[in-house]
């Protein structure tokens, strides 16, 4: 399944790397596409969305829908 997260404070490649690493901590096999200019990240994973939301908040990158 593909999940989309809108992360307003993901503004650069360094932020995208931090977000990616946080998401991979939930599912190391996930395919993650970070798009800093669009402030969006797409996650292809079978894991539950709530687990990804929790690590994003913990990392300081909350999803804003």
PQR file of N, CA, C, O and H, with PARSE charges and radii, in Angstrom:
ATOM      1  N   UNK A   1       0.841  -1.168   0.000 -0.4000 1.5000
ATOM      2  CA  UNK A   1       0.000   0.000   0.000 -0.0000 2.0000
ATOM      3  C   UNK A   1       0.890   1.237   0.000  0.5500 1.7000
ATOM      4  O   UNK A   1       1.994   1.230   0.544 -0.5500 1.4000
ATOM      5  N   UNK A   2       0.383   2.295  -0.622 -0.4000 1.5000
ATOM      6  CA  UNK A   2       1.148   3.542  -0.635 -0.0000 2.0000
ATOM      7  C   UNK A   2       0.498   4.547   0.309  0.5500 1.7000
ATOM      8  O   UNK A   2      -0.711   4.775   0.264 -0.5500 1.4000
ATOM      9  H   UNK A   2      -0.514   2.300  -1.064  0.4000 1.0000
ATOM     10  N   UNK A   3       1.319   5.134   1.155 -0.4000 1.5000
ATOM     11  CA  UNK A   3       0.883   6.174   2.079 -0.0000 2.0000
ATOM     12  C   UNK A   3       1.525   7.485   1.661  0.5500 1.7000
ATOM     13  O   UNK A   3       2.653   7.504   1.169 -0.5500 1.4000
ATOM     14  H   UNK A   3       2.301   4.948   1.192  0.4000 1.0000
ATOM     15  N   UNK A   4       0.806   8.577   1.858 -0.4000 1.5000
ATOM     16  CA  UNK A   4       1.349   9.915   1.573 -0.0000 2.0000
ATOM     17  C   UNK A   4       1.306  10.732   2.850  0.5500 1.7000
ATOM     18  O   UNK A   4       0.328  10.706   3.596 -0.5500 1.4000
ATOM     19  H   UNK A   4      -0.110   8.562   2.258  0.4000 1.0000
ATOM     20  N   UNK A   5       2.391  11.457   3.084 -0.4000 1.5000
ATOM     21  CA  UNK A   5       2.461  12.347   4.236 -0.0000 2.0000
ATOM     22  C   UNK A   5       2.891  13.721   3.751  0.5500 1.7000
ATOM     23  O   UNK A   5       3.814  13.846   2.947 -0.5500 1.4000
ATOM     24  H   UNK A   5       3.186  11.478   2.478  0.4000 1.0000
ATOM     25  N   UNK A   6       2.211  14.758   4.249 -0.4000 1.5000
ATOM     26  CA  UNK A   6       2.584  16.142   3.937 -0.0000 2.0000
ATOM     27  C   UNK A   6       3.336  16.684   5.145  0.5500 1.7000
ATOM     28  O   UNK A   6       2.787  16.773   6.243 -0.5500 1.4000
ATOM     29  H   UNK A   6       1.461  14.657   4.902  0.4000 1.0000
ATOM     30  N   UNK A   7       4.597  17.046   4.931 -0.4000 1.5000
ATOM     31  CA  UNK A   7       5.472  17.458   6.032 -0.0000 2.0000
ATOM     32  C   UNK A   7       6.001  18.862   5.739  0.5500 1.7000
ATOM     33  O   UNK A   7       7.029  19.016   5.079 -0.5500 1.4000
ATOM     34  H   UNK A   7       5.043  16.974   4.039  0.4000 1.0000
ATOM     35  N   UNK A   8       5.298  19.889   6.231 -0.4000 1.5000
ATOM     36  CA  UNK A   8       5.658  21.271   5.910 -0.0000 2.0000
ATOM     37  C   UNK A   8       7.084  21.662   6.271  0.5500 1.7000
ATOM     38  O   UNK A   8       7.678  22.493   5.584 -0.5500 1.4000
ATOM     39  H   UNK A   8       4.463  19.764   6.767  0.4000 1.0000
ATOM     40  N   UNK A   9       7.653  21.083   7.338 -0.4000 1.5000
ATOM     41  CA  UNK A   9       9.000  21.501   7.737 -0.0000 2.0000
ATOM     42  C   UNK A   9      10.098  20.610   7.154  0.5500 1.7000
ATOM     43  O   UNK A   9      11.233  20.655   7.629 -0.5500 1.4000
ATOM     44  H   UNK A   9       7.170  20.408   7.896  0.4000 1.0000
ATOM     45  N   UNK A  10       9.790  19.807   6.141 -0.4000 1.5000
ATOM     46  CA  UNK A  10      10.815  19.058   5.403 -0.0000 2.0000
ATOM     47  C   UNK A  10      11.212  19.937   4.211  0.5500 1.7000
ATOM     48  O   UNK A  10      10.590  19.889   3.150 -0.5500 1.4000
ATOM     49  H   UNK A  10       8.868  19.771   5.755  0.4000 1.0000
ATOM     50  N   UNK A  11      12.248  20.730   4.411 -0.4000 1.5000
ATOM     51  CA  UNK A  11      12.576  21.771   3.423 -0.0000 2.0000
ATOM     52  C   UNK A  11      13.843  21.520   2.619  0.5500 1.7000
ATOM     53  O   UNK A  11      14.130  22.263   1.680 -0.5500 1.4000
ATOM     54  H   UNK A  11      12.753  20.769   5.273  0.4000 1.0000
ATOM     55  N   UNK A  12      14.613  20.480   2.971 -0.4000 1.5000
ATOM     56  CA  UNK A  12      15.882  20.279   2.278 -0.0000 2.0000
ATOM     57  C   UNK A  12      16.228  18.790   2.226  0.5500 1.7000
ATOM     58  O   UNK A  12      15.518  17.953   2.783 -0.5500 1.4000
ATOM     59  H   UNK A  12      14.380  19.877   3.734  0.4000 1.0000
ATOM     60  N   UNK A  13      17.309  18.487   1.561 -0.4000 1.5000
ATOM     61  CA  UNK A  13      17.762  17.103   1.462 -0.0000 2.0000
ATOM     62  C   UNK A  13      18.116  16.494   2.813  0.5500 1.7000
ATOM     63  O   UNK A  13      17.894  15.304   3.037 -0.5500 1.4000
ATOM     64  H   UNK A  13      17.886  19.167   1.108  0.4000 1.0000
ATOM     65  N   UNK A  14      18.667  17.305   3.713 -0.4000 1.5000
ATOM     66  CA  UNK A  14      19.001  16.809   5.047 -0.0000 2.0000
ATOM     67  C   UNK A  14      17.749  16.409   5.814  0.5500 1.7000
ATOM     68  O   UNK A  14      17.718  15.390   6.503 -0.5500 1.4000
ATOM     69  H   UNK A  14      18.848  18.271   3.531  0.4000 1.0000
ATOM     70  N   UNK A  15      16.710  17.244   5.676 -0.4000 1.5000
ATOM     71  CA  UNK A  15      15.428  16.918   6.307 -0.0000 2.0000
ATOM     72  C   UNK A  15      14.864  15.629   5.711  0.5500 1.7000
ATOM     73  O   UNK A  15      14.381  14.757   6.433 -0.5500 1.4000
ATOM     74  H   UNK A  15      16.735  18.072   5.116  0.4000 1.0000
ATOM     75  N   UNK A  16      14.933  15.522   4.398 -0.4000 1.5000
ATOM     76  CA  UNK A  16      14.408  14.336   3.725 -0.0000 2.0000
ATOM     77  C   UNK A  16      15.133  13.084   4.204  0.5500 1.7000
ATOM     78  O   UNK A  16      14.515  12.032   4.370 -0.5500 1.4000
ATOM     79  H   UNK A  16      15.325  16.230   3.811  0.4000 1.0000
ATOM     80  N   UNK A  17      16.440  13.194   4.426 -0.4000 1.5000
ATOM     81  CA  UNK A  17      17.209  12.040   4.916 -0.0000 2.0000
ATOM     82  C   UNK A  17      16.761  11.662   6.331  0.5500 1.7000
ATOM     83  O   UNK A  17      16.626  10.480   6.646 -0.5500 1.4000
ATOM     84  H   UNK A  17      16.941  14.049   4.291  0.4000 1.0000
ATOM     85  N   UNK A  18      16.534  12.658   7.174 -0.4000 1.5000
ATOM     86  CA  UNK A  18      16.059  12.391   8.535 -0.0000 2.0000
ATOM     87  C   UNK A  18      14.684  11.729   8.517  0.5500 1.7000
ATOM     88  O   UNK A  18      14.436  10.775   9.255 -0.5500 1.4000
ATOM     89  H   UNK A  18      16.644  13.619   6.918  0.4000 1.0000
ATOM     90  N   UNK A  19      13.793  12.241   7.671 -0.4000 1.5000
ATOM     91  CA  UNK A  19      12.456  11.666   7.542 -0.0000 2.0000
ATOM     92  C   UNK A  19      12.553  10.228   7.028  0.5500 1.7000
ATOM     93  O   UNK A  19      11.891   9.331   7.551 -0.5500 1.4000
ATOM     94  H   UNK A  19      13.994  13.016   7.072  0.4000 1.0000
ATOM     95  N   UNK A  20      13.369  10.017   6.019 -0.4000 1.5000
ATOM     96  CA  UNK A  20      13.540   8.678   5.447 -0.0000 2.0000
ATOM     97  C   UNK A  20      14.059   7.704   6.496  0.5500 1.7000
ATOM     98  O   UNK A  20      13.543   6.594   6.621 -0.5500 1.4000
ATOM     99  H   UNK A  20      13.907  10.746   5.595  0.4000 1.0000
ATOM    100  N   UNK A  21      15.065   8.106   7.240 -0.4000 1.5000
ATOM    101  CA  UNK A  21      15.624   7.229   8.277 -0.0000 2.0000
ATOM    102  C   UNK A  21      14.593   6.905   9.349  0.5500 1.7000
ATOM    103  O   UNK A  21      14.525   5.771   9.823 -0.5500 1.4000
ATOM    104  H   UNK A  21      15.485   9.008   7.138  0.4000 1.0000
ATOM    105  N   UNK A  22      13.794   7.888   9.733 -0.4000 1.5000
ATOM    106  CA  UNK A  22      12.741   7.651  10.731 -0.0000 2.0000
ATOM    107  C   UNK A  22      11.727   6.638  10.200  0.5500 1.7000
ATOM    108  O   UNK A  22      11.329   5.720  10.916 -0.5500 1.4000
ATOM    109  H   UNK A  22      13.849   8.809   9.348  0.4000 1.0000
ATOM    110  N   UNK A  23      11.316   6.806   8.957 -0.4000 1.5000
ATOM    111  CA  UNK A  23      10.337   5.891   8.364 -0.0000 2.0000
ATOM    112  C   UNK A  23      10.901   4.483   8.202  0.5500 1.7000
ATOM    113  O   UNK A  23      10.191   3.497   8.399 -0.5500 1.4000
ATOM    114  H   UNK A  23      11.640   7.553   8.375  0.4000 1.0000
ATOM    115  N   UNK A  24      12.169   4.395   7.846 -0.4000 1.5000
ATOM    116  CA  UNK A  24      12.800   3.068   7.695 -0.0000 2.0000
ATOM    117  C   UNK A  24      12.921   2.347   9.029  0.5500 1.7000
ATOM    118  O   UNK A  24      13.054   1.123   9.056 -0.5500 1.4000
ATOM    119  H   UNK A  24      12.746   5.196   7.686  0.4000 1.0000
ATOM    120  N   UNK A  25      12.879   3.082  10.137 -0.4000 1.5000
ATOM    121  CA  UNK A  25      12.942   2.424  11.442 -0.0000 2.0000
ATOM    122  C   UNK A  25      11.666   1.620  11.711  0.5500 1.7000
ATOM    123  O   UNK A  25      11.677   0.683  12.509 -0.5500 1.4000
ATOM    124  H   UNK A  25      12.771   4.076  10.115  0.4000 1.0000
ATOM    125  N   UNK A  26      10.581   1.981  11.051 -0.4000 1.5000
ATOM    126  CA  UNK A  26       9.327   1.233  11.168 -0.0000 2.0000
ATOM    127  C   UNK A  26       9.363   0.019  10.244  0.5500 1.7000
ATOM    128  O   UNK A  26       9.003  -1.087  10.648 -0.5500 1.4000
ATOM    129  H   UNK A  26      10.571   2.742  10.402  0.4000 1.0000
ATOM    130  N   UNK A  27       9.798   0.230   9.009 -0.4000 1.5000
ATOM    131  CA  UNK A  27       9.843  -0.847   8.012 -0.0000 2.0000
ATOM    132  C   UNK A  27      11.099  -0.692   7.174  0.5500 1.7000
ATOM    133  O   UNK A  27      11.123   0.104   6.236 -0.5500 1.4000
ATOM    134  H   UNK A  27      10.090   1.128   8.681  0.4000 1.0000
ATOM    135  N   UNK A  28      12.158  -1.455   7.506 -0.4000 1.5000
ATOM    136  CA  UNK A  28      13.409  -1.341   6.755 -0.0000 2.0000
ATOM    137  C   UNK A  28      13.273  -1.713   5.280  0.5500 1.7000
ATOM    138  O   UNK A  28      14.145  -1.378   4.478 -0.5500 1.4000
ATOM    139  H   UNK A  28      12.138  -2.101   8.268  0.4000 1.0000
ATOM    140  N   UNK A  29      12.201  -2.396   4.916 -0.4000 1.5000
ATOM    141  CA  UNK A  29      11.988  -2.803   3.524 -0.0000 2.0000
ATOM    142  C   UNK A  29      11.119  -1.816   2.742  0.5500 1.7000
ATOM    143  O   UNK A  29      10.882  -2.014   1.550 -0.5500 1.4000
ATOM    144  H   UNK A  29      11.493  -2.668   5.567  0.4000 1.0000
ATOM    145  N   UNK A  30      10.651  -0.771   3.392 -0.4000 1.5000
ATOM    146  CA  UNK A  30       9.760   0.195   2.733 -0.0000 2.0000
ATOM    147  C   UNK A  30      10.479   0.915   1.608  0.5500 1.7000
ATOM    148  O   UNK A  30      11.685   1.150   1.670 -0.5500 1.4000
ATOM    149  H   UNK A  30      10.845  -0.610   4.360  0.4000 1.0000
ATOM    150  N   UNK A  31       9.718   1.260   0.578 -0.4000 1.5000
ATOM    151  CA  UNK A  31      10.252   2.103  -0.500 -0.0000 2.0000
ATOM    152  C   UNK A  31       9.743   3.512  -0.217  0.5500 1.7000
ATOM    153  O   UNK A  31       8.536   3.743  -0.143 -0.5500 1.4000
ATOM    154  H   UNK A  31       8.738   1.069   0.527  0.4000 1.0000
ATOM    155  N   UNK A  32      10.664   4.441  -0.063 -0.4000 1.5000
ATOM    156  CA  UNK A  32      10.320   5.797   0.351 -0.0000 2.0000
ATOM    157  C   UNK A  32      10.764   6.791  -0.711  0.5500 1.7000
ATOM    158  O   UNK A  32      11.900   6.749  -1.186 -0.5500 1.4000
ATOM    159  H   UNK A  32      11.644   4.254  -0.123  0.4000 1.0000
ATOM    160  N   UNK A  33       9.857   7.680  -1.075 -0.4000 1.5000
ATOM    161  CA  UNK A  33      10.148   8.736  -2.047 -0.0000 2.0000
ATOM    162  C   UNK A  33       9.893  10.072  -1.364  0.5500 1.7000
ATOM    163  O   UNK A  33       8.744  10.442  -1.121 -0.5500 1.4000
ATOM    164  H   UNK A  33       8.934   7.715  -0.690  0.4000 1.0000
ATOM    165  N   UNK A  34      10.951  10.785  -1.058 -0.4000 1.5000
ATOM    166  CA  UNK A  34      10.823  12.097  -0.418 -0.0000 2.0000
ATOM    167  C   UNK A  34      10.924  13.189  -1.474  0.5500 1.7000
ATOM    168  O   UNK A  34      11.787  13.134  -2.349 -0.5500 1.4000
ATOM    169  H   UNK A  34      11.885  10.484  -1.255  0.4000 1.0000
ATOM    170  N   UNK A  35      10.053  14.169  -1.392 -0.4000 1.5000
ATOM    171  CA  UNK A  35      10.026  15.289  -2.333 -0.0000 2.0000
ATOM    172  C   UNK A  35      10.023  16.597  -1.537  0.5500 1.7000
ATOM    173  O   UNK A  35       8.961  17.177  -1.307 -0.5500 1.4000
ATOM    174  H   UNK A  35       9.352  14.214  -0.681  0.4000 1.0000
ATOM    175  N   UNK A  36      11.223  17.073  -1.108 -0.4000 1.5000
ATOM    176  CA  UNK A  36      11.275  18.292  -0.280 -0.0000 2.0000
ATOM    177  C   UNK A  36      10.583  19.507  -0.892  0.5500 1.7000
ATOM    178  O   UNK A  36       9.884  20.213  -0.164 -0.5500 1.4000
ATOM    179  H   UNK A  36      12.085  16.602  -1.294  0.4000 1.0000
ATOM    180  N   UNK A  37      10.737  19.797  -2.205 -0.4000 1.5000
ATOM    181  CA  UNK A  37      10.052  20.981  -2.732 -0.0000 2.0000
ATOM    182  C   UNK A  37       8.524  20.911  -2.570  0.5500 1.7000
ATOM    183  O   UNK A  37       7.876  21.936  -2.358 -0.5500 1.4000
ATOM    184  H   UNK A  37      11.304  19.224  -2.796  0.4000 1.0000
ATOM    185  N   UNK A  38       7.961  19.717  -2.668 -0.4000 1.5000
ATOM    186  CA  UNK A  38       6.510  19.542  -2.500 -0.0000 2.0000
ATOM    187  C   UNK A  38       6.136  19.305  -1.038  0.5500 1.7000
ATOM    188  O   UNK A  38       4.955  19.257  -0.694 -0.5500 1.4000
ATOM    189  H   UNK A  38       8.488  18.884  -2.840  0.4000 1.0000
ATOM    190  N   UNK A  39       7.160  19.156  -0.171 -0.4000 1.5000
ATOM    191  CA  UNK A  39       6.945  18.859   1.259 -0.0000 2.0000
ATOM    192  C   UNK A  39       6.136  17.568   1.431  0.5500 1.7000
ATOM    193  O   UNK A  39       5.276  17.467   2.306 -0.5500 1.4000
ATOM    194  H   UNK A  39       8.120  19.195  -0.450  0.4000 1.0000
ATOM    195  N   UNK A  40       6.433  16.590   0.576 -0.4000 1.5000
ATOM    196  CA  UNK A  40       5.670  15.343   0.599 -0.0000 2.0000
ATOM    197  C   UNK A  40       6.606  14.146   0.631  0.5500 1.7000
ATOM    198  O   UNK A  40       7.706  14.174   0.080 -0.5500 1.4000
ATOM    199  H   UNK A  40       7.132  16.673  -0.135  0.4000 1.0000
ATOM    200  N   UNK A  41       6.138  13.097   1.291 -0.4000 1.5000
ATOM    201  CA  UNK A  41       6.860  11.834   1.273 -0.0000 2.0000
ATOM    202  C   UNK A  41       5.835  10.732   1.001  0.5500 1.7000
ATOM    203  O   UNK A  41       4.740  10.716   1.563 -0.5500 1.4000
ATOM    204  H   UNK A  41       5.245  13.074   1.739  0.4000 1.0000
ATOM    205  N   UNK A  42       6.233   9.813   0.117 -0.4000 1.5000
ATOM    206  CA  UNK A  42       5.394   8.667  -0.208 -0.0000 2.0000
ATOM    207  C   UNK A  42       6.082   7.416   0.302  0.5500 1.7000
ATOM    208  O   UNK A  42       7.282   7.227   0.102 -0.5500 1.4000
ATOM    209  H   UNK A  42       7.122   9.826  -0.339  0.4000 1.0000
ATOM    210  N   UNK A  43       5.314   6.566   0.959 -0.4000 1.5000
ATOM    211  CA  UNK A  43       5.852   5.356   1.561 -0.0000 2.0000
ATOM    212  C   UNK A  43       5.091   4.162   1.016  0.5500 1.7000
ATOM    213  O   UNK A  43       3.866   4.088   1.120 -0.5500 1.4000
ATOM    214  H   UNK A  43       4.339   6.719   1.120  0.4000 1.0000
ATOM    215  N   UNK A  44       5.830   3.229   0.436 -0.4000 1.5000
ATOM    216  CA  UNK A  44       5.236   1.980  -0.047 -0.0000 2.0000
ATOM    217  C   UNK A  44       5.588   0.906   0.977  0.5500 1.7000
ATOM    218  O   UNK A  44       6.737   0.478   1.079 -0.5500 1.4000
ATOM    219  H   UNK A  44       6.824   3.289   0.352  0.4000 1.0000
ATOM    220  N   UNK A  45       4.567   0.477   1.739 -0.4000 1.5000
ATOM    221  CA  UNK A  45       4.796  -0.462   2.827 -0.0000 2.0000
ATOM    222  C   UNK A  45       3.476  -1.114   3.225  0.5500 1.7000
ATOM    223  O   UNK A  45       2.401  -0.558   3.003 -0.5500 1.4000
ATOM    224  H   UNK A  45       3.634   0.825   1.656  0.4000 1.0000
ATOM    225  N   UNK A  46       3.578  -2.290   3.809 -0.4000 1.5000
ATOM    226  CA  UNK A  46       2.398  -2.975   4.340 -0.0000 2.0000
ATOM    227  C   UNK A  46       2.165  -2.626   5.806  0.5500 1.7000
ATOM    228  O   UNK A  46       1.155  -3.030   6.383 -0.5500 1.4000
ATOM    229  H   UNK A  46       4.452  -2.741   3.989  0.4000 1.0000
ATOM    230  N   UNK A  47       3.085  -1.882   6.414 -0.4000 1.5000
ATOM    231  CA  UNK A  47       2.954  -1.524   7.830 -0.0000 2.0000
ATOM    232  C   UNK A  47       1.822  -0.513   8.033  0.5500 1.7000
ATOM    233  O   UNK A  47       1.403   0.163   7.093 -0.5500 1.4000
ATOM    234  H   UNK A  47       3.905  -1.554   5.945  0.4000 1.0000
ATOM    235  N   UNK A  48       1.344  -0.424   9.254 -0.4000 1.5000
ATOM    236  CA  UNK A  48       0.240   0.453   9.610 -0.0000 2.0000
ATOM    237  C   UNK A  48       0.657   1.931   9.580  0.5500 1.7000
ATOM    238  O   UNK A  48       1.735   2.299  10.047 -0.5500 1.4000
ATOM    239  H   UNK A  48       1.685  -0.973  10.017  0.4000 1.0000
ATOM    240  N   UNK A  49      -0.216   2.756   9.025 -0.4000 1.5000
ATOM    241  CA  UNK A  49       0.060   4.195   8.909 -0.0000 2.0000
ATOM    242  C   UNK A  49       0.354   4.836  10.261  0.5500 1.7000
ATOM    243  O   UNK A  49       1.194   5.732  10.347 -0.5500 1.4000
ATOM    244  H   UNK A  49      -1.092   2.458   8.646  0.4000 1.0000
ATOM    245  N   UNK A  50      -0.328   4.389  11.320 -0.4000 1.5000
ATOM    246  CA  UNK A  50      -0.131   4.988  12.648 -0.0000 2.0000
ATOM    247  C   UNK A  50       1.302   4.849  13.138  0.5500 1.7000
ATOM    248  O   UNK A  50       1.812   5.739  13.819 -0.5500 1.4000
ATOM    249  H   UNK A  50      -1.010   3.662  11.250  0.4000 1.0000
ATOM    250  N   UNK A  51       1.959   3.743  12.799 -0.4000 1.5000
ATOM    251  CA  UNK A  51       3.353   3.557  13.213 -0.0000 2.0000
ATOM    252  C   UNK A  51       4.249   4.598  12.535  0.5500 1.7000
ATOM    253  O   UNK A  51       5.161   5.138  13.162 -0.5500 1.4000
ATOM    254  H   UNK A  51       1.545   3.020  12.246  0.4000 1.0000
ATOM    255  N   UNK A  52       3.989   4.876  11.258 -0.4000 1.5000
ATOM    256  CA  UNK A  52       4.772   5.884  10.548 -0.0000 2.0000
ATOM    257  C   UNK A  52       4.498   7.278  11.105  0.5500 1.7000
ATOM    258  O   UNK A  52       5.424   8.070  11.278 -0.5500 1.4000
ATOM    259  H   UNK A  52       3.248   4.437  10.749  0.4000 1.0000
ATOM    260  N   UNK A  53       3.232   7.579  11.386 -0.4000 1.5000
ATOM    261  CA  UNK A  53       2.895   8.890  11.964 -0.0000 2.0000
ATOM    262  C   UNK A  53       3.607   9.099  13.289  0.5500 1.7000
ATOM    263  O   UNK A  53       4.101  10.192  13.565 -0.5500 1.4000
ATOM    264  H   UNK A  53       2.480   6.936  11.246  0.4000 1.0000
ATOM    265  N   UNK A  54       3.665   8.055  14.114 -0.4000 1.5000
ATOM    266  CA  UNK A  54       4.314   8.165  15.423 -0.0000 2.0000
ATOM    267  C   UNK A  54       5.794   8.493  15.300  0.5500 1.7000
ATOM    268  O   UNK A  54       6.293   9.351  16.028 -0.5500 1.4000
ATOM    269  H   UNK A  54       3.264   7.167  13.890  0.4000 1.0000
ATOM    270  N   UNK A  55       6.511   7.825  14.388 -0.4000 1.5000
ATOM    271  CA  UNK A  55       7.951   8.109  14.271 -0.0000 2.0000
ATOM    272  C   UNK A  55       8.197   9.468  13.636  0.5500 1.7000
ATOM    273  O   UNK A  55       9.195  10.118  13.946 -0.5500 1.4000
ATOM    274  H   UNK A  55       6.106   7.128  13.797  0.4000 1.0000
ATOM    275  N   UNK A  56       7.303   9.912  12.750 -0.4000 1.5000
ATOM    276  CA  UNK A  56       7.461  11.250  12.175 -0.0000 2.0000
ATOM    277  C   UNK A  56       7.326  12.315  13.267  0.5500 1.7000
ATOM    278  O   UNK A  56       8.109  13.265  13.308 -0.5500 1.4000
ATOM    279  H   UNK A  56       6.492   9.384  12.498  0.4000 1.0000
ATOM    280  N   UNK A  57       6.347  12.159  14.139 -0.4000 1.5000
ATOM    281  CA  UNK A  57       6.164  13.110  15.242 -0.0000 2.0000
ATOM    282  C   UNK A  57       7.383  13.089  16.160  0.5500 1.7000
ATOM    283  O   UNK A  57       7.893  14.133  16.566 -0.5500 1.4000
ATOM    284  H   UNK A  57       5.712  11.387  14.105  0.4000 1.0000
ATOM    285  N   UNK A  58       7.839  11.879  16.477 -0.4000 1.5000
ATOM    286  CA  UNK A  58       9.003  11.735  17.361 -0.0000 2.0000
ATOM    287  C   UNK A  58      10.246  12.390  16.763  0.5500 1.7000
ATOM    288  O   UNK A  58      11.068  12.951  17.488 -0.5500 1.4000
ATOM    289  H   UNK A  58       7.425  11.030  16.147  0.4000 1.0000
ATOM    290  N   UNK A  59      10.381  12.318  15.438 -0.4000 1.5000
ATOM    291  CA  UNK A  59      11.544  12.892  14.761 -0.0000 2.0000
ATOM    292  C   UNK A  59      11.405  14.407  14.547  0.5500 1.7000
ATOM    293  O   UNK A  59      12.343  15.054  14.083 -0.5500 1.4000
ATOM    294  H   UNK A  59       9.714  11.862  14.849  0.4000 1.0000
ATOM    295  N   UNK A  60      10.233  14.974  14.886 -0.4000 1.5000
ATOM    296  CA  UNK A  60      10.037  16.405  14.724 -0.0000 2.0000
ATOM    297  C   UNK A  60       9.491  16.805  13.362  0.5500 1.7000
ATOM    298  O   UNK A  60       9.589  17.965  12.962 -0.5500 1.4000
ATOM    299  H   UNK A  60       9.471  14.448  15.263  0.4000 1.0000
ATOM    300  N   UNK A  61       8.915  15.841  12.651 -0.4000 1.5000
ATOM    301  CA  UNK A  61       8.357  16.094  11.320 -0.0000 2.0000
ATOM    302  C   UNK A  61       6.906  15.627  11.255  0.5500 1.7000
ATOM    303  O   UNK A  61       6.601  14.669  10.545 -0.5500 1.4000
ATOM    304  H   UNK A  61       8.835  14.898  12.975  0.4000 1.0000
ATOM    305  N   UNK A  62       6.008  16.287  11.985 -0.4000 1.5000
ATOM    306  CA  UNK A  62       4.611  15.833  11.996 -0.0000 2.0000
ATOM    307  C   UNK A  62       3.936  16.031  10.637  0.5500 1.7000
ATOM    308  O   UNK A  62       4.210  16.985   9.910 -0.5500 1.4000
ATOM    309  H   UNK A  62       6.256  17.065  12.562  0.4000 1.0000
ATOM    310  N   UNK A  63       3.052  15.100  10.332 -0.4000 1.5000
ATOM    311  CA  UNK A  63       2.247  15.147   9.114 -0.0000 2.0000
ATOM    312  C   UNK A  63       1.143  16.183   9.308  0.5500 1.7000
ATOM    313  O   UNK A  63       0.478  16.203  10.344 -0.5500 1.4000
ATOM    314  H   UNK A  63       2.829  14.325  10.923  0.4000 1.0000
ATOM    315  N   UNK A  64       0.951  17.036   8.316 -0.4000 1.5000
ATOM    316  CA  UNK A  64      -0.125  18.038   8.350 -0.0000 2.0000
ATOM    317  C   UNK A  64      -1.038  17.772   7.167  0.5500 1.7000
ATOM    318  O   UNK A  64      -0.648  17.950   6.013 -0.5500 1.4000
ATOM    319  H   UNK A  64       1.490  17.020   7.474  0.4000 1.0000
ATOM    320  N   UNK A  65      -2.239  17.349   7.462 -0.4000 1.5000
ATOM    321  CA  UNK A  65      -3.195  17.025   6.372 -0.0000 2.0000
ATOM    322  C   UNK A  65      -4.123  18.166   6.099  0.5500 1.7000
ATOM    323  O   UNK A  65      -4.982  18.067   5.223 -0.5500 1.4000
ATOM    324  H   UNK A  65      -2.555  17.204   8.399  0.4000 1.0000
TER
END
